Amino acid sequence: MDATTLRDAVHTFFPETLIKAAIKRLGVQMRDRKRDLSCLLAALVMTAGSDDSGRQADVFEAYLEEADQKVVRGAFYAWFTDALAALMKELLAHAMETVWEQPPLLTGRLAKVGVKDWIVVDSETVTLPDELADIFPATSTAAGLKVHKYISLGRNNVVDIEITPARDHDAPVLRLDERWRGMGLIVDLGYVSLDLIRECQRLNILLVIRLKNGWKPRMLRTVDELGELLDIDGEPVLDNLLDMASGDYDGSSFDFDVAFGQGKRRVTARLVGVPGPSNYHWCITLLPRDAATPELVQLLYRARWEIELDNKRDKGAARLDQIGARKESSTLILVYAFTAAHPGPPSGGLSGTRVAAPRGSG
């Protein structure tokens, strides 16, 4: 996407009437008549994908090219306030809601199991200057934040994000509601819990996740070599599954009904194992057997690679990790602007198609 196309897209999906209404509601503009917020928004979004992504100096230069009235550098930096951060967050939410309302298009293997859409959830960590350690504490560095990203494979777009301190756990971020009913969900291990499986069952969300290290499922039923589901006497613990060598079972796949947890925390699910180059790959899923073989479950899980590629491009090509802001408001503004700028995942993955829709985050 060239600069002209991106500029036109910004003004199309963030029309002047929308910006003015948000400005009035949030009290962003006040009496500062020299500030053209429409041009500032365009400068923020267009600069986010440059070689110096996240640096306010680049946004300043872009704004001078956009706006009729000029401003000195110090006054420009003073515009990066909590009110402007709130405006950027609201406009980004509007854009993502617009994309969520677009009809999803699933083809190929992604369409075989009858879900309304596949949502992939993962996070990427952004290192920040040490001055922000109290606001965005991290683990491996002093300061950092996580961008939790929700990608719709049927829309080929981000449909939601959430920003948390890098030190925070991922699992509490993923909150499901009725809008997710009938969806397919693929998540990274950081979001996995028994509560997640239980909530997906309640909402009829067809979950696909990897077997988590340390989890010890108890086998309830197994599919035999003839494809029949057999009950197991007792509930034997399936231990060390992640260490199973592929060559030990002549390349056979496994398909079990299993239980996790005890008492009120107990949940049941399907566990499938498919041989990899050296060890078996194990996935927990709520996909029914008549809709997905173990091999198809594994292929669907690989669709999570779409978000991995998107995260790699964020830092490798668009340089999301070059945010040098020293204030919370400036940091959030630059992250929201970046998310509003970059296009969808780089490939159609298992769907074999790309959906031409406005970026949920831009």
N, C-alpha and C positions, 0 to 999 in steps of 0.2 A: 504494500500500500504506500503510494507516494504522499508527499506532504499536502498537496492540493486535495486529494481524495480524503485524507484524514481530516483536514480542516472542514471540508464540506460535511463529512459525517458528524463531526462534533456539533456543528451548528444545526444539523438536521435532528439529531437525537437529544440535543439540549437546546430547544428553541428559546428565544428571548423571553416569551411569556412564562415559560416554566422557570427560568432563572430569576426573573423579576419577582414572581410569586414566592419563591423560596427565599430570596433576599429580604423581602418585606417581612416574612414570617420569622426568620431567624435573626433579623436585625444586623445584617452583614454590612450593608452599605453606609448607613447613617448619613453624615453630611460630606463624605469624602467624594466629591464630584469628579475628581481627576481619575479615579479608578474605574476602568472599564472592565467589569467582572466577566462579561462575555468574552472579551479578548484575553483576559487572564486565564479563564478556563481553557480556551483553545491553546494558549501557550503552555499551560501545564500538561495537557494531554499530548500535544505534539512533541514536546521535549522528552517525554518519558521514555521513548524508545531510542534516544540518541546514544552515541558512544559515551557520553558523560551523564547517563541517566541518573536522576535523583539530585542533581546539583542545582541549587537555586540560581546560580549565576547563569546557567543555560536558559532557565525559564525567563529570567530577566531579559536576556538578549532576544528571546523569541517574542516576549511581550512588546518590546520596543518596535519590532517589525509589524505587529498586529494592530497596536493601538494608535489613535490619532494624536492623543496628548501624551507627551513624554513624562517620565518621572525619574528622579535620581535613585541610585541603587539603595541607599539607606532607607528611604521612604518605601520603596518597593518591598524590601525584606520585612518591614513593619506590618505589611498586609497579611502576613502568614500568622493568623490568629486562630483561636478556638472557634470563632464564628465562621471563618472561612473553611476550617476543617469540617464543621457541621454541614456547611453547604455542600462541600465535595462529597461527603458521605451520603447526603440525601439525594443528590443528583445521580450518584453511582447506583444507589438502591433503585431509583426510578428506571435507570437503563437496564439493570438486571431483571427487574420485574417485567419490563417490556419483552425481553428475550424469553423469560419463563412462559409468557403468554403465547409465544410462537408454537405452532404444532410441531412436535418432534417427528423426525423421519428416521426410522430404523430399517436397515436392510441386512441381508446376509444372516450370519449367525446371531447377531444381536436381536434380530426380529423373531427368531425361531421359538422363543419361550413365552411369548405373549405378554411381555411387560409393556407399560405405557412409555417408559423411557428408562435408560440406564444413567444413574448418577454416580460419578466417581469422586471420592473425597480424599484429599491428602493435604499436607501442609509443607511449606518451604520456610526456612529460617533465614532472616536477614540480619547481618551484623550491623550494629549501630555504634556511634561514638560513646566512649565511656561515660560522658556526662549524663546519659539517659539511663544509667544502670538502676536508679531508684524507681523509674517508671516502667522500664522494660528490662527486668533482670533476666540474665541468661545463665547458662551452665558452663559451656566451654569458653565463653568470652564474658566480659563484664556486662555488656548490653546487647540486646537483640530482640527481635519480634518474630512471630510466626504469622504468615498469611495462610489461613485455612481456606482452601479453594474447593468449590463444588463445580464440577464440569458435567454438563449434560451432553452425553454422546449423541443423542438424537437431535440436538440443536447445534452441536459442535461449538459450544460456547460455555463460558463461565456463567452460572446463574446465581451464585452467592459467594461471598467471602466473609471471613471474620478475622480480626486482628487480635492477637493475645501476646503477652510477654513470652519470650522464647522458653523460659523455665517452666511455664505452665504445662500440665498434661493435656493431651489432645482429646481424650474421651469426653469430658464434659461439654466440649464445643458442639458435638454432633447431637442436635435435638430434632427429633422427628415429630411430625404432626400429620393431620389428615390429608394434607396436600401430597404427601409421599405415598399414600395408599395406592397399591398396584404398580409401584415402581420397582426397578431392579437397582440394587445398591452394591457397590464394590468399594471397600475402604482399606486403608493401610492398617497395619497391626496396632498402631498407636490409638486407634479409636475402638478397638475390639474389646468387648466385655460380654458377660452373660446377660446383663441388662439390655445391651444392644440387640442380641438375638431375640430376647423376649419381646422387646418393643417392635421389632420387625415382624414377628409372628402376629402380634396384636393388630398391626396395620396392613397385614398381607403384603409386606415388602419382601421381595425375593432377594435375599442377601447372599453374597458370595465373598468369603474371606479366607485367608490362609489359616491353617491350624497354628495356634500360638504356642511357642516354646514353653514347656512347663505344664500345659494343659494335658490332663489324662482322661480322655473320654472312656466311658463304659459302654461296651457293645450290647445292643438290644436285639438287633436283627442284622442279617447279612444276605446279600444277593449271591446265590451260588453260580456255578459255571453254566447252568441252564437258564439263568435269568430269573429264578424263583426267589422270593423273599422268605427267608427262614428265620423263625424265632430262635433265640439263643437261651440255653438253660443257665439262669443266673445273669449276672452283669459283669463279665470279665473286663478288667482294665486293659485298655490298649496302650501300652507303654512303649516309649522309644520309637514311635512311628517315624519321626523325622530322621532317624538314623537307618531306616530300612534301605538296603541296597537294591537297586533295580534288578540286578542280575540274579538275585536270590529267588525270584518268583516267575522267571521266564517271560517277563514283560507283561504279566497279567495286571489288570486294573482291579480296584477294590471299591465296594459300595456298601456302606453300613448305615444303619440307624443307630445313633449313639445318644448318651445322656451326659450332661455336664452339671456339676454342682450337686448339692444335697438339700433335702427339705424344700422350703419355699423358694430357694434359689435355683432349684433344678430346672433345666431346660433340655429339650430334646431337639435334635437336628439330624441332618444327613451329613455323612463324612465320606468323601471320595478320595481315592489315591490313584495316581497315574505315574508310571515310571518316567523318570527324567534321565539325563545322561549318566548320572551316578547313583542318585537316591530318588526315592519316591517323593512326589509333590502331593501334599495333602491340603484339601480345601473343605471347609465347613460351608454348607449351603442350605437354603430353604427352598431351592428349586425342586419341583416334583420329578420323580423318576421318569414319568411318561413324557416329560418335556425336555429333559437334559440328561444325557449319558455322562459318566465321569469325565470322558474326554472333552465333551462340550463344556462342562463346568470349568475345567482347567483353561480352555480357550477363552471363555468369558472372563475369567479372572485376569488373563493377560491384557484385557482391554484397559486395565489400570495403568499400563505403560503409557497410555495417552497423556495422563496427567504428569507422569515422570518426565516425559519429553517436554511438556509445556513448562515444567519447573526448571528444567535444565536450560531451556531457551531464555527464560526470564533473566537468568544470571549470566549465561554465556553470551547471549546476543544482545539482549536489551539492558543488561547490567543493573538489575534491580538491587544488587548488593552494594551499589555505590552511593547509597544515601548518606550524606554527611551532615544532615541537619542536627542541630544541638537542642532543639525544642520539641516537645511532644506534638504541638500543633503542626509545626513545619513537617515533621516526619510523617504524620498521618496524611497531610495534604499530598505529599509526594507519593506515598503508597497508593492512595486512592486514585491519583492522576495516572500513575503507572498502570494500575489495574484497568482503568478506563481506556487505555490506549492500545494494548497489544491484542492481536487477532487470536482466533481460536486455535485449538490443538493442531499440530502440524500435519496430521494425517487422519484419514477416516477409520483407521484401525480395522477391526473386524467387520464394521458396517460396510466398508468398501465405498464410502461416499463422504462427501463434505456438504454441509448444510450452509447455504448462503443466507445467514441471518445476522443482524447487528450484534456485535459482541455484547454479551450480558454485562460485562464490565466495560462496555464502551461501544 
